[in-house]
């Protein structure tokens, strides 16, 4: 993990495409501004983990449905 120190109004550039700016600092909260191409998905980690959890559940549900369908055709 790379750790950088930045102050308010300073910026970090990633891969010539993503710009992360320190917008504001109040106490232990930092506000970031992120400028990235529309093709780059940006999520808060807790949101990303919930999306992953839902995707895994949907994949399991689809696999179960396909398995049931396969069993149905085997019986016929």
N, CA, C and O atoms as a Tripos MOL2 file, in Angstrom:
@<TRIPOS>MOLECULE
protein
  304   303    76     0     0
PROTEIN
NO_CHARGES

@<TRIPOS>ATOM
      1 N           0.8470   -1.1690    0.0000 N.3       1 UNK1
      2 CA          0.0000    0.0000    0.0000 C.3       1 UNK1
      3 C           0.8980    1.2400    0.0000 C.2       1 UNK1
      4 O           1.8420    1.3410    0.7840 O.2       1 UNK1
      5 N           0.5930    2.1510   -0.8680 N.am      2 UNK2
      6 CA          1.2910    3.4290   -0.9260 C.3       2 UNK2
      7 C           0.5640    4.4040   -0.0190 C.2       2 UNK2
      8 O          -0.6540    4.5450   -0.1170 O.2       2 UNK2
      9 N           1.2860    5.0780    0.8610 N.am      3 UNK3
     10 CA          0.6950    6.0730    1.7530 C.3       3 UNK3
     11 C           1.3070    7.4210    1.4210 C.2       3 UNK3
     12 O           2.5260    7.5870    1.4450 O.2       3 UNK3
     13 N           0.4430    8.3890    1.1100 N.am      4 UNK4
     14 CA          0.8770    9.7360    0.7600 C.3       4 UNK4
     15 C           0.2570   10.7430    1.7030 C.2       4 UNK4
     16 O          -0.8660   10.5530    2.1710 O.2       4 UNK4
     17 N           0.9750   11.8060    1.9820 N.am      5 UNK5
     18 CA          0.4210   12.9080    2.7650 C.3       5 UNK5
     19 C           0.0210   14.0180    1.8090 C.2       5 UNK5
     20 O           0.7870   14.3770    0.9150 O.2       5 UNK5
     21 N          -1.1510   14.5510    1.9870 N.am      6 UNK6
     22 CA         -1.6490   15.6570    1.1640 C.3       6 UNK6
     23 C          -2.3460   16.6410    2.0760 C.2       6 UNK6
     24 O          -2.8570   16.2710    3.1320 O.2       6 UNK6
     25 N          -2.3640   17.8880    1.6670 N.am      7 UNK7
     26 CA         -3.0820   18.9350    2.3830 C.3       7 UNK7
     27 C          -4.2920   19.3450    1.5550 C.2       7 UNK7
     28 O          -4.4350   18.9550    0.3970 O.2       7 UNK7
     29 N          -5.1470   20.1290    2.1670 N.am      8 UNK8
     30 CA         -6.3290   20.6320    1.4700 C.3       8 UNK8
     31 C          -5.9070   21.2840    0.1560 C.2       8 UNK8
     32 O          -4.9030   21.9930    0.0980 O.2       8 UNK8
     33 N          -6.6740   21.0400   -0.8840 N.am      9 UNK9
     34 CA         -6.4660   21.5590   -2.2390 C.3       9 UNK9
     35 C          -5.2750   20.9350   -2.9620 C.2       9 UNK9
     36 O          -4.8980   21.4060   -4.0350 O.2       9 UNK9
     37 N          -4.6780   19.8900   -2.3990 N.am     10 UNK10
     38 CA         -3.6280   19.1700   -3.1130 C.3      10 UNK10
     39 C          -4.2400   17.9480   -3.7900 C.2      10 UNK10
     40 O          -5.3140   17.4840   -3.4070 O.2      10 UNK10
     41 N          -3.5420   17.4340   -4.8000 N.am     11 UNK11
     42 CA         -4.1090   16.4040   -5.6690 C.3      11 UNK11
     43 C          -3.1220   15.2670   -5.8890 C.2      11 UNK11
     44 O          -1.9070   15.4410   -5.8000 O.2      11 UNK11
     45 N          -3.6790   14.1080   -6.1770 N.am     12 UNK12
     46 CA         -2.9110   12.9200   -6.5630 C.3      12 UNK12
     47 C          -3.4310   12.4900   -7.9360 C.2      12 UNK12
     48 O          -4.6400   12.4900   -8.1680 O.2      12 UNK12
     49 N          -2.5330   12.1290   -8.8360 N.am     13 UNK13
     50 CA         -2.9080   11.6360  -10.1650 C.3      13 UNK13
     51 C          -2.5510   10.1490  -10.2360 C.2      13 UNK13
     52 O          -1.4520    9.7470   -9.8560 O.2      13 UNK13
     53 N          -3.4940    9.3410  -10.7270 N.am     14 UNK14
     54 CA         -3.2680    7.9050  -10.8830 C.3      14 UNK14
     55 C          -3.3970    7.5480  -12.3630 C.2      14 UNK14
     56 O          -4.4350    7.7820  -12.9830 O.2      14 UNK14
     57 N          -2.3340    6.9840  -12.9140 N.am     15 UNK15
     58 CA         -2.3330    6.4610  -14.2780 C.3      15 UNK15
     59 C          -2.7740    7.4980  -15.3230 C.2      15 UNK15
     60 O          -3.4380    7.1400  -16.2950 O.2      15 UNK15
     61 N          -2.4290    8.7210  -15.1460 N.am     16 UNK16
     62 CA         -2.7520    9.8090  -16.0870 C.3      16 UNK16
     63 C          -4.2460    9.9860  -16.3330 C.2      16 UNK16
     64 O          -4.6350   10.7830  -17.1870 O.2      16 UNK16
     65 N          -5.0940    9.2570  -15.6000 N.am     17 UNK17
     66 CA         -6.5330    9.2840  -15.8780 C.3      17 UNK17
     67 C          -7.3850    9.6640  -14.6780 C.2      17 UNK17
     68 O          -8.4590   10.2420  -14.8420 O.2      17 UNK17
     69 N          -6.9300    9.3520  -13.4910 N.am     18 UNK18
     70 CA         -7.7340    9.5490  -12.2860 C.3      18 UNK18
     71 C          -7.0780   10.6040  -11.4100 C.2      18 UNK18
     72 O          -5.8920   10.5180  -11.0890 O.2      18 UNK18
     73 N          -7.8640   11.5970  -11.0320 N.am     19 UNK19
     74 CA         -7.3740   12.6970  -10.2000 C.3      19 UNK19
     75 C          -8.1430   12.6840   -8.8840 C.2      19 UNK19
     76 O          -9.3720   12.7480   -8.8760 O.2      19 UNK19
     77 N          -7.4180   12.6030   -7.7780 N.am     20 UNK20
     78 CA         -8.0330   12.6200   -6.4580 C.3      20 UNK20
     79 C          -7.5570   13.8670   -5.7360 C.2      20 UNK20
     80 O          -6.3590   14.0560   -5.5290 O.2      20 UNK20
     81 N          -8.5000   14.7160   -5.3540 N.am     21 UNK21
     82 CA         -8.1860   15.9810   -4.6990 C.3      21 UNK21
     83 C          -8.7070   15.9900   -3.2710 C.2      21 UNK21
     84 O          -9.7760   15.4490   -2.9910 O.2      21 UNK21
     85 N          -7.9570   16.6000   -2.3760 N.am     22 UNK22
     86 CA         -8.4140   16.7990   -1.0080 C.3      22 UNK22
     87 C          -9.2420   18.0870   -1.0310 C.2      22 UNK22
     88 O          -8.7020   19.1760   -1.2270 O.2      22 UNK22
     89 N         -10.5460   17.9550   -0.8310 N.am     23 UNK23
     90 CA        -11.4540   19.0900   -0.9310 C.3      23 UNK23
     91 C         -11.5780   19.8130    0.4070 C.2      23 UNK23
     92 O         -11.5810   21.0430    0.4610 O.2      23 UNK23
     93 N         -11.6800   19.0290    1.4950 N.am     24 UNK24
     94 CA        -11.8730   19.6470    2.8070 C.3      24 UNK24
     95 C         -11.4270   18.6700    3.8860 C.2      24 UNK24
     96 O         -11.4820   17.4540    3.6980 O.2      24 UNK24
     97 N         -10.9900   19.2080    5.0050 N.am     25 UNK25
     98 CA        -10.6010   18.4050    6.1600 C.3      25 UNK25
     99 C         -11.2470   19.0450    7.3840 C.2      25 UNK25
    100 O         -11.0060   20.2150    7.6830 O.2      25 UNK25
    101 N         -12.0680   18.2720    8.0880 N.am     26 UNK26
    102 CA        -12.6950   18.7380    9.3270 C.3      26 UNK26
    103 C         -12.5720   17.6360   10.3580 C.2      26 UNK26
    104 O         -13.1980   16.5840   10.2280 O.2      26 UNK26
    105 N         -11.7730   17.8710   11.3740 N.am     27 UNK27
    106 CA        -11.5640   16.8500   12.4070 C.3      27 UNK27
    107 C         -10.9710   15.6050   11.8050 C.2      27 UNK27
    108 O          -9.9200   15.6540   11.1670 O.2      27 UNK27
    109 N         -11.6460   14.4770   12.0050 N.am     28 UNK28
    110 CA        -11.1320   13.2130   11.4740 C.3      28 UNK28
    111 C         -11.8020   12.8240   10.1540 C.2      28 UNK28
    112 O         -11.6960   11.6780    9.7150 O.2      28 UNK28
    113 N         -12.4890   13.7780    9.5250 N.am     29 UNK29
    114 CA        -13.1520   13.5090    8.2500 C.3      29 UNK29
    115 C         -12.4570   14.2660    7.1220 C.2      29 UNK29
    116 O         -12.1530   15.4530    7.2400 O.2      29 UNK29
    117 N         -12.2160   13.5510    6.0300 N.am     30 UNK30
    118 CA        -11.5860   14.1370    4.8460 C.3      30 UNK30
    119 C         -12.5630   14.0150    3.6840 C.2      30 UNK30
    120 O         -13.1050   12.9360    3.4450 O.2      30 UNK30
    121 N         -12.7940   15.1040    2.9600 N.am     31 UNK31
    122 CA        -13.6350   15.0520    1.7720 C.3      31 UNK31
    123 C         -12.7320   14.9920    0.5520 C.2      31 UNK31
    124 O         -11.8390   15.8200    0.3740 O.2      31 UNK31
    125 N         -12.9890   13.9810   -0.2920 N.am     32 UNK32
    126 CA        -12.2050   13.7750   -1.4990 C.3      32 UNK32
    127 C         -13.0400   14.1280   -2.7220 C.2      32 UNK32
    128 O         -14.2470   13.8880   -2.7610 O.2      32 UNK32
    129 N         -12.3840   14.6960   -3.7050 N.am     33 UNK33
    130 CA        -12.9900   14.8810   -5.0160 C.3      33 UNK33
    131 C         -12.2980   13.9310   -5.9690 C.2      33 UNK33
    132 O         -11.0690   13.8820   -6.0130 O.2      33 UNK33
    133 N         -13.0720   13.1720   -6.7360 N.am     34 UNK34
    134 CA        -12.4970   12.1780   -7.6400 C.3      34 UNK34
    135 C         -12.9500   12.4870   -9.0550 C.2      34 UNK34
    136 O         -14.1450   12.5230   -9.3480 O.2      34 UNK34
    137 N         -11.9790   12.7090   -9.9240 N.am     35 UNK35
    138 CA        -12.2580   12.9530  -11.3340 C.3      35 UNK35
    139 C         -11.6760   11.7760  -12.1120 C.2      35 UNK35
    140 O         -10.4610   11.5890  -12.1720 O.2      35 UNK35
    141 N         -12.5700   10.9910  -12.7050 N.am     36 UNK36
    142 CA        -12.1460    9.7860  -13.4200 C.3      36 UNK36
    143 C         -13.0220    9.6090  -14.6570 C.2      36 UNK36
    144 O         -14.1380   10.1270  -14.7050 O.2      36 UNK36
    145 N         -12.5240    8.8810  -15.6590 N.am     37 UNK37
    146 CA        -13.3590    8.5920  -16.8260 C.3      37 UNK37
    147 C         -14.6280    7.8480  -16.4080 C.2      37 UNK37
    148 O         -14.6400    7.1380  -15.4020 O.2      37 UNK37
    149 N         -15.6860    8.0160  -17.1870 N.am     38 UNK38
    150 CA        -16.9660    7.3560  -16.8620 C.3      38 UNK38
    151 C         -16.8440    5.8350  -16.8540 C.2      38 UNK38
    152 O         -17.6600    5.1580  -16.2290 O.2      38 UNK38
    153 N         -15.8520    5.2940  -17.5270 N.am     39 UNK39
    154 CA        -15.6740    3.8410  -17.5730 C.3      39 UNK39
    155 C         -15.0930    3.2990  -16.2660 C.2      39 UNK39
    156 O         -15.1230    2.0910  -16.0330 O.2      39 UNK39
    157 N         -14.5690    4.1760  -15.4170 N.am     40 UNK40
    158 CA        -13.9900    3.7570  -14.1440 C.3      40 UNK40
    159 C         -15.0760    3.8230  -13.0810 C.2      40 UNK40
    160 O         -15.6660    4.8790  -12.8520 O.2      40 UNK40
    161 N         -15.3370    2.6960  -12.4330 N.am     41 UNK41
    162 CA        -16.3370    2.6570  -11.3710 C.3      41 UNK41
    163 C         -15.6800    3.0360  -10.0560 C.2      41 UNK41
    164 O         -14.6240    2.5090   -9.7070 O.2      41 UNK41
    165 N         -16.3020    3.9470   -9.3310 N.am     42 UNK42
    166 CA        -15.7770    4.4150   -8.0510 C.3      42 UNK42
    167 C         -16.8630    4.1940   -7.0000 C.2      42 UNK42
    168 O         -17.9700    4.7170   -7.1290 O.2      42 UNK42
    169 N         -16.5480    3.4150   -5.9540 N.am     43 UNK43
    170 CA        -17.4870    3.1240   -4.8890 C.3      43 UNK43
    171 C         -16.8220    3.3410   -3.5350 C.2      43 UNK43
    172 O         -15.6060    3.2080   -3.4000 O.2      43 UNK43
    173 N         -17.6330    3.6770   -2.5350 N.am     44 UNK44
    174 CA        -17.1520    3.5670   -1.1530 C.3      44 UNK44
    175 C         -17.0180    2.0750   -0.8730 C.2      44 UNK44
    176 O         -17.8050    1.2810   -1.3880 O.2      44 UNK44
    177 N         -16.0430    1.6820   -0.0730 N.am     45 UNK45
    178 CA        -15.7670    0.2620    0.1260 C.3      45 UNK45
    179 C         -16.9770   -0.4900    0.6760 C.2      45 UNK45
    180 O         -17.2550   -1.6060    0.2350 O.2      45 UNK45
    181 N         -17.7000    0.0970    1.6290 N.am     46 UNK46
    182 CA        -18.8430   -0.6140    2.2050 C.3      46 UNK46
    183 C         -19.9330   -0.8490    1.1540 C.2      46 UNK46
    184 O         -20.6250   -1.8650    1.2050 O.2      46 UNK46
    185 N         -20.0900    0.0680    0.2150 N.am     47 UNK47
    186 CA        -21.0560   -0.1100   -0.8680 C.3      47 UNK47
    187 C         -20.5570   -1.2040   -1.8140 C.2      47 UNK47
    188 O         -21.3320   -2.0660   -2.2280 O.2      47 UNK47
    189 N         -19.2780   -1.1710   -2.1520 N.am     48 UNK48
    190 CA        -18.6890   -2.1750   -3.0380 C.3      48 UNK48
    191 C         -18.8470   -3.5840   -2.4580 C.2      48 UNK48
    192 O         -19.1990   -4.5150   -3.1810 O.2      48 UNK48
    193 N         -18.5890   -3.7430   -1.1580 N.am     49 UNK49
    194 CA        -18.7190   -5.0540   -0.5210 C.3      49 UNK49
    195 C         -20.1630   -5.5450   -0.5580 C.2      49 UNK49
    196 O         -20.4040   -6.7380   -0.7440 O.2      49 UNK49
    197 N         -21.1270   -4.6380   -0.3840 N.am     50 UNK50
    198 CA        -22.5370   -5.0230   -0.4540 C.3      50 UNK50
    199 C         -22.9190   -5.4480   -1.8770 C.2      50 UNK50
    200 O         -23.6750   -6.4030   -2.0580 O.2      50 UNK50
    201 N         -22.4000   -4.7440   -2.8770 N.am     51 UNK51
    202 CA        -22.6440   -5.1160   -4.2770 C.3      51 UNK51
    203 C         -22.0840   -6.5070   -4.5520 C.2      51 UNK51
    204 O         -22.7500   -7.3350   -5.1740 O.2      51 UNK51
    205 N         -20.8690   -6.7650   -4.0930 N.am     52 UNK52
    206 CA        -20.2510   -8.0810   -4.2710 C.3      52 UNK52
    207 C         -21.0860   -9.1750   -3.6110 C.2      52 UNK52
    208 O         -21.2740  -10.2500   -4.1800 O.2      52 UNK52
    209 N         -21.5840   -8.8950   -2.4130 N.am     53 UNK53
    210 CA        -22.4080   -9.8590   -1.6850 C.3      53 UNK53
    211 C         -23.6970  -10.1640   -2.4590 C.2      53 UNK53
    212 O         -24.0910  -11.3240   -2.5850 O.2      53 UNK53
    213 N         -24.3430   -9.1260   -2.9720 N.am     54 UNK54
    214 CA        -25.5730   -9.3130   -3.7510 C.3      54 UNK54
    215 C         -25.2990  -10.0710   -5.0560 C.2      54 UNK54
    216 O         -26.0900  -10.9250   -5.4570 O.2      54 UNK54
    217 N         -24.1880   -9.7610   -5.7110 N.am     55 UNK55
    218 CA        -23.8310  -10.4630   -6.9500 C.3      55 UNK55
    219 C         -23.5820  -11.9470   -6.6870 C.2      55 UNK55
    220 O         -23.9950  -12.7970   -7.4760 O.2      55 UNK55
    221 N         -22.9130  -12.2570   -5.5910 N.am     56 UNK56
    222 CA        -22.6490  -13.6560   -5.2470 C.3      56 UNK56
    223 C         -23.9580  -14.3950   -4.9660 C.2      56 UNK56
    224 O         -24.1330  -15.5400   -5.3830 O.2      56 UNK56
    225 N         -24.8760  -13.7310   -4.2560 N.am     57 UNK57
    226 CA        -26.1690  -14.3490   -3.9590 C.3      57 UNK57
    227 C         -26.9580  -14.5780   -5.2490 C.2      57 UNK57
    228 O         -27.5970  -15.6170   -5.4090 O.2      57 UNK57
    229 N         -26.9160  -13.6220   -6.1570 N.am     58 UNK58
    230 CA        -27.6290  -13.7670   -7.4350 C.3      58 UNK58
    231 C         -27.0280  -14.9050   -8.2590 C.2      58 UNK58
    232 O         -27.7580  -15.6590   -8.9030 O.2      58 UNK58
    233 N         -25.7080  -15.0310   -8.2400 N.am     59 UNK59
    234 CA        -25.0520  -16.1050   -8.9870 C.3      59 UNK59
    235 C         -25.4400  -17.4680   -8.4140 C.2      59 UNK59
    236 O         -25.6830  -18.4140   -9.1630 O.2      59 UNK59
    237 N         -25.4980  -17.5630   -7.0830 N.am     60 UNK60
    238 CA        -25.9160  -18.8230   -6.4570 C.3      60 UNK60
    239 C         -27.3580  -19.1500   -6.8270 C.2      60 UNK60
    240 O         -27.6860  -20.3000   -7.1180 O.2      60 UNK60
    241 N         -28.2070  -18.1450   -6.8140 N.am     61 UNK61
    242 CA        -29.6200  -18.3390   -7.1480 C.3      61 UNK61
    243 C         -29.7730  -18.8070   -8.6000 C.2      61 UNK61
    244 O         -30.5770  -19.6930   -8.8910 O.2      61 UNK61
    245 N         -28.9950  -18.2070   -9.5060 N.am     62 UNK62
    246 CA        -29.0420  -18.6110  -10.9140 C.3      62 UNK62
    247 C         -28.5440  -20.0390  -11.0860 C.2      62 UNK62
    248 O         -29.1300  -20.8120  -11.8450 O.2      62 UNK62
    249 N         -27.4760  -20.3940  -10.3930 N.am     63 UNK63
    250 CA        -26.9290  -21.7490  -10.4800 C.3      63 UNK63
    251 C         -27.9440  -22.7570   -9.9530 C.2      63 UNK63
    252 O         -28.1040  -23.8330  -10.5300 O.2      63 UNK63
    253 N         -28.6350  -22.4170   -8.8580 N.am     64 UNK64
    254 CA        -29.6560  -23.3130   -8.3050 C.3      64 UNK64
    255 C         -30.7970  -23.4940   -9.2920 C.2      64 UNK64
    256 O         -31.2980  -24.6050   -9.4710 O.2      64 UNK64
    257 N         -31.2110  -22.4000   -9.9370 N.am     65 UNK65
    258 CA        -32.3050  -22.4710  -10.9070 C.3      65 UNK65
    259 C         -31.9170  -23.3450  -12.0990 C.2      65 UNK65
    260 O         -32.7170  -24.1540  -12.5670 O.2      65 UNK65
    261 N         -30.6860  -23.1770  -12.5870 N.am     66 UNK66
    262 CA        -30.2270  -23.9980  -13.7130 C.3      66 UNK66
    263 C         -30.1390  -25.4710  -13.3270 C.2      66 UNK66
    264 O         -30.4710  -26.3530  -14.1190 O.2      66 UNK66
    265 N         -29.6920  -25.7230  -12.1130 N.am     67 UNK67
    266 CA        -29.6030  -27.1040  -11.6360 C.3      67 UNK67
    267 C         -30.9920  -27.7310  -11.5700 C.2      67 UNK67
    268 O         -31.1750  -28.8790  -11.9750 O.2      67 UNK67
    269 N         -31.9610  -26.9900  -11.0670 N.am     68 UNK68
    270 CA        -33.3440  -27.4870  -10.9940 C.3      68 UNK68
    271 C         -33.9030  -27.7470  -12.3830 C.2      68 UNK68
    272 O         -34.6010  -28.7370  -12.6060 O.2      68 UNK68
    273 N         -33.5940  -26.8570  -13.3110 N.am     69 UNK69
    274 CA        -34.0590  -27.0200  -14.6850 C.3      69 UNK69
    275 C         -33.4350  -28.2650  -15.3070 C.2      69 UNK69
    276 O         -34.1120  -29.0190  -16.0060 O.2      69 UNK69
    277 N         -32.1570  -28.4790  -15.0540 N.am     70 UNK70
    278 CA        -31.4790  -29.6790  -15.5540 C.3      70 UNK70
    279 C         -32.1040  -30.9400  -14.9860 C.2      70 UNK70
    280 O         -32.3030  -31.9200  -15.7050 O.2      70 UNK70
    281 N         -32.4190  -30.9170  -13.6760 N.am     71 UNK71
    282 CA        -33.0780  -32.0740  -13.0450 C.3      71 UNK71
    283 C         -34.4380  -32.3310  -13.6820 C.2      71 UNK71
    284 O         -34.8150  -33.4850  -13.8880 O.2      71 UNK71
    285 N         -35.1750  -31.2740  -13.9940 N.am     72 UNK72
    286 CA        -36.4890  -31.3960  -14.6200 C.3      72 UNK72
    287 C         -36.3920  -32.1250  -15.9500 C.2      72 UNK72
    288 O         -37.1780  -33.0300  -16.2300 O.2      72 UNK72
    289 N         -35.4140  -31.7230  -16.7780 N.am     73 UNK73
    290 CA        -35.2750  -32.3440  -18.0960 C.3      73 UNK73
    291 C         -34.7420  -33.7800  -18.0070 C.2      73 UNK73
    292 O         -35.0460  -34.6030  -18.8700 O.2      73 UNK73
    293 N         -33.9530  -34.0850  -16.9730 N.am     74 UNK74
    294 CA        -33.4550  -35.4550  -16.8080 C.3      74 UNK74
    295 C         -34.5990  -36.4150  -16.4980 C.2      74 UNK74
    296 O         -34.5770  -37.5810  -16.8950 O.2      74 UNK74
    297 N         -35.6000  -35.9020  -15.7810 N.am     75 UNK75
    298 CA        -36.7390  -36.7440  -15.4040 C.3      75 UNK75
    299 C         -37.6570  -37.0380  -16.5840 C.2      75 UNK75
    300 O         -38.3640  -38.0460  -16.5810 O.2      75 UNK75
    301 N         -37.6540  -36.1890  -17.5720 N.am     76 UNK76
    302 CA        -38.5710  -36.3410  -18.7210 C.3      76 UNK76
    303 C         -38.0420  -37.3180  -19.6970 C.2      76 UNK76
    304 O         -38.6760  -37.5720  -20.7210 O.2      76 UNK76
@<TRIPOS>BOND
     1     1     2 1
     2     2     3 1
     3     3     4 2
     4     3     5 am
     5     5     6 1
     6     6     7 1
     7     7     8 2
     8     7     9 am
     9     9    10 1
    10    10    11 1
    11    11    12 2
    12    11    13 am
    13    13    14 1
    14    14    15 1
    15    15    16 2
    16    15    17 am
    17    17    18 1
    18    18    19 1
    19    19    20 2
    20    19    21 am
    21    21    22 1
    22    22    23 1
    23    23    24 2
    24    23    25 am
    25    25    26 1
    26    26    27 1
    27    27    28 2
    28    27    29 am
    29    29    30 1
    30    30    31 1
    31    31    32 2
    32    31    33 am
    33    33    34 1
    34    34    35 1
    35    35    36 2
    36    35    37 am
    37    37    38 1
    38    38    39 1
    39    39    40 2
    40    39    41 am
    41    41    42 1
    42    42    43 1
    43    43    44 2
    44    43    45 am
    45    45    46 1
    46    46    47 1
    47    47    48 2
    48    47    49 am
    49    49    50 1
    50    50    51 1
    51    51    52 2
    52    51    53 am
    53    53    54 1
    54    54    55 1
    55    55    56 2
    56    55    57 am
    57    57    58 1
    58    58    59 1
    59    59    60 2
    60    59    61 am
    61    61    62 1
    62    62    63 1
    63    63    64 2
    64    63    65 am
    65    65    66 1
    66    66    67 1
    67    67    68 2
    68    67    69 am
    69    69    70 1
    70    70    71 1
    71    71    72 2
    72    71    73 am
    73    73    74 1
    74    74    75 1
    75    75    76 2
    76    75    77 am
    77    77    78 1
    78    78    79 1
    79    79    80 2
    80    79    81 am
    81    81    82 1
    82    82    83 1
    83    83    84 2
    84    83    85 am
    85    85    86 1
    86    86    87 1
    87    87    88 2
    88    87    89 am
    89    89    90 1
    90    90    91 1
    91    91    92 2
    92    91    93 am
    93    93    94 1
    94    94    95 1
    95    95    96 2
    96    95    97 am
    97    97    98 1
    98    98    99 1
    99    99   100 2
   100    99   101 am
   101   101   102 1
   102   102   103 1
   103   103   104 2
   104   103   105 am
   105   105   106 1
   106   106   107 1
   107   107   108 2
   108   107   109 am
   109   109   110 1
   110   110   111 1
   111   111   112 2
   112   111   113 am
   113   113   114 1
   114   114   115 1
   115   115   116 2
   116   115   117 am
   117   117   118 1
   118   118   119 1
   119   119   120 2
   120   119   121 am
   121   121   122 1
   122   122   123 1
   123   123   124 2
   124   123   125 am
   125   125   126 1
   126   126   127 1
   127   127   128 2
   128   127   129 am
   129   129   130 1
   130   130   131 1
   131   131   132 2
   132   131   133 am
   133   133   134 1
   134   134   135 1
   135   135   136 2
   136   135   137 am
   137   137   138 1
   138   138   139 1
   139   139   140 2
   140   139   141 am
   141   141   142 1
   142   142   143 1
   143   143   144 2
   144   143   145 am
   145   145   146 1
   146   146   147 1
   147   147   148 2
   148   147   149 am
   149   149   150 1
   150   150   151 1
   151   151   152 2
   152   151   153 am
   153   153   154 1
   154   154   155 1
   155   155   156 2
   156   155   157 am
   157   157   158 1
   158   158   159 1
   159   159   160 2
   160   159   161 am
   161   161   162 1
   162   162   163 1
   163   163   164 2
   164   163   165 am
   165   165   166 1
   166   166   167 1
   167   167   168 2
   168   167   169 am
   169   169   170 1
   170   170   171 1
   171   171   172 2
   172   171   173 am
   173   173   174 1
   174   174   175 1
   175   175   176 2
   176   175   177 am
   177   177   178 1
   178   178   179 1
   179   179   180 2
   180   179   181 am
   181   181   182 1
   182   182   183 1
   183   183   184 2
   184   183   185 am
   185   185   186 1
   186   186   187 1
   187   187   188 2
   188   187   189 am
   189   189   190 1
   190   190   191 1
   191   191   192 2
   192   191   193 am
   193   193   194 1
   194   194   195 1
   195   195   196 2
   196   195   197 am
   197   197   198 1
   198   198   199 1
   199   199   200 2
   200   199   201 am
   201   201   202 1
   202   202   203 1
   203   203   204 2
   204   203   205 am
   205   205   206 1
   206   206   207 1
   207   207   208 2
   208   207   209 am
   209   209   210 1
   210   210   211 1
   211   211   212 2
   212   211   213 am
   213   213   214 1
   214   214   215 1
   215   215   216 2
   216   215   217 am
   217   217   218 1
   218   218   219 1
   219   219   220 2
   220   219   221 am
   221   221   222 1
   222   222   223 1
   223   223   224 2
   224   223   225 am
   225   225   226 1
   226   226   227 1
   227   227   228 2
   228   227   229 am
   229   229   230 1
   230   230   231 1
   231   231   232 2
   232   231   233 am
   233   233   234 1
   234   234   235 1
   235   235   236 2
   236   235   237 am
   237   237   238 1
   238   238   239 1
   239   239   240 2
   240   239   241 am
   241   241   242 1
   242   242   243 1
   243   243   244 2
   244   243   245 am
   245   245   246 1
   246   246   247 1
   247   247   248 2
   248   247   249 am
   249   249   250 1
   250   250   251 1
   251   251   252 2
   252   251   253 am
   253   253   254 1
   254   254   255 1
   255   255   256 2
   256   255   257 am
   257   257   258 1
   258   258   259 1
   259   259   260 2
   260   259   261 am
   261   261   262 1
   262   262   263 1
   263   263   264 2
   264   263   265 am
   265   265   266 1
   266   266   267 1
   267   267   268 2
   268   267   269 am
   269   269   270 1
   270   270   271 1
   271   271   272 2
   272   271   273 am
   273   273   274 1
   274   274   275 1
   275   275   276 2
   276   275   277 am
   277   277   278 1
   278   278   279 1
   279   279   280 2
   280   279   281 am
   281   281   282 1
   282   282   283 1
   283   283   284 2
   284   283   285 am
   285   285   286 1
   286   286   287 1
   287   287   288 2
   288   287   289 am
   289   289   290 1
   290   290   291 1
   291   291   292 2
   292   291   293 am
   293   293   294 1
   294   294   295 1
   295   295   296 2
   296   295   297 am
   297   297   298 1
   298   298   299 1
   299   299   300 2
   300   299   301 am
   301   301   302 1
   302   302   303 1
   303   303   304 2
@<TRIPOS>SUBSTRUCTURE
     1 UNK1         2 RESIDUE 1 A UNK
     2 UNK2         6 RESIDUE 1 A UNK
     3 UNK3        10 RESIDUE 1 A UNK
     4 UNK4        14 RESIDUE 1 A UNK
     5 UNK5        18 RESIDUE 1 A UNK
     6 UNK6        22 RESIDUE 1 A UNK
     7 UNK7        26 RESIDUE 1 A UNK
     8 UNK8        30 RESIDUE 1 A UNK
     9 UNK9        34 RESIDUE 1 A UNK
    10 UNK10       38 RESIDUE 1 A UNK
    11 UNK11       42 RESIDUE 1 A UNK
    12 UNK12       46 RESIDUE 1 A UNK
    13 UNK13       50 RESIDUE 1 A UNK
    14 UNK14       54 RESIDUE 1 A UNK
    15 UNK15       58 RESIDUE 1 A UNK
    16 UNK16       62 RESIDUE 1 A UNK
    17 UNK17       66 RESIDUE 1 A UNK
    18 UNK18       70 RESIDUE 1 A UNK
    19 UNK19       74 RESIDUE 1 A UNK
    20 UNK20       78 RESIDUE 1 A UNK
    21 UNK21       82 RESIDUE 1 A UNK
    22 UNK22       86 RESIDUE 1 A UNK
    23 UNK23       90 RESIDUE 1 A UNK
    24 UNK24       94 RESIDUE 1 A UNK
    25 UNK25       98 RESIDUE 1 A UNK
    26 UNK26      102 RESIDUE 1 A UNK
    27 UNK27      106 RESIDUE 1 A UNK
    28 UNK28      110 RESIDUE 1 A UNK
    29 UNK29      114 RESIDUE 1 A UNK
    30 UNK30      118 RESIDUE 1 A UNK
    31 UNK31      122 RESIDUE 1 A UNK
    32 UNK32      126 RESIDUE 1 A UNK
    33 UNK33      130 RESIDUE 1 A UNK
    34 UNK34      134 RESIDUE 1 A UNK
    35 UNK35      138 RESIDUE 1 A UNK
    36 UNK36      142 RESIDUE 1 A UNK
    37 UNK37      146 RESIDUE 1 A UNK
    38 UNK38      150 RESIDUE 1 A UNK
    39 UNK39      154 RESIDUE 1 A UNK
    40 UNK40      158 RESIDUE 1 A UNK
    41 UNK41      162 RESIDUE 1 A UNK
    42 UNK42      166 RESIDUE 1 A UNK
    43 UNK43      170 RESIDUE 1 A UNK
    44 UNK44      174 RESIDUE 1 A UNK
    45 UNK45      178 RESIDUE 1 A UNK
    46 UNK46      182 RESIDUE 1 A UNK
    47 UNK47      186 RESIDUE 1 A UNK
    48 UNK48      190 RESIDUE 1 A UNK
    49 UNK49      194 RESIDUE 1 A UNK
    50 UNK50      198 RESIDUE 1 A UNK
    51 UNK51      202 RESIDUE 1 A UNK
    52 UNK52      206 RESIDUE 1 A UNK
    53 UNK53      210 RESIDUE 1 A UNK
    54 UNK54      214 RESIDUE 1 A UNK
    55 UNK55      218 RESIDUE 1 A UNK
    56 UNK56      222 RESIDUE 1 A UNK
    57 UNK57      226 RESIDUE 1 A UNK
    58 UNK58      230 RESIDUE 1 A UNK
    59 UNK59      234 RESIDUE 1 A UNK
    60 UNK60      238 RESIDUE 1 A UNK
    61 UNK61      242 RESIDUE 1 A UNK
    62 UNK62      246 RESIDUE 1 A UNK
    63 UNK63      250 RESIDUE 1 A UNK
    64 UNK64      254 RESIDUE 1 A UNK
    65 UNK65      258 RESIDUE 1 A UNK
    66 UNK66      262 RESIDUE 1 A UNK
    67 UNK67      266 RESIDUE 1 A UNK
    68 UNK68      270 RESIDUE 1 A UNK
    69 UNK69      274 RESIDUE 1 A UNK
    70 UNK70      278 RESIDUE 1 A UNK
    71 UNK71      282 RESIDUE 1 A UNK
    72 UNK72      286 RESIDUE 1 A UNK
    73 UNK73      290 RESIDUE 1 A UNK
    74 UNK74      294 RESIDUE 1 A UNK
    75 UNK75      298 RESIDUE 1 A UNK
    76 UNK76      302 RESIDUE 1 A UNK
